Amino acid sequence: MKKIKYQVSINAPAAKVYDIMLGLSNKSTYEQWTAIFNPTSSYEGSWDKGSKILFVGVDDKGEKGGMVSRIVENDLNQFISIQHYGMLKGGKEITEGPEVEPWANAFENYVFED
């Protein structure tokens, strides 16, 4: 799988960026920055290490869809690792098969530094 790295500097303390990005104090902050991917983007679940989390939205047909993921690591205000292992389609979790195989076990890792 191809590895892609992006780096963004934000003029704010790492703890604040972490909180806003994950929507911990207010879930709407997560929904605001992810709206560029899907205007109805949200999540269901917990950011706790080992937890399952669904990244969800509604498509143009009104069906709920998204990604089925797991929080692999969560070091408060410093690092989060998300493993995507399935998809949500029409409200059903799909964790194997040709639709999932091209990107199953993809990771998103975020580092927060002051």
Order of alpha helices (4+ residues) and beta strands (2+ residues): alpha-alpha-beta-beta-beta-beta-beta-beta
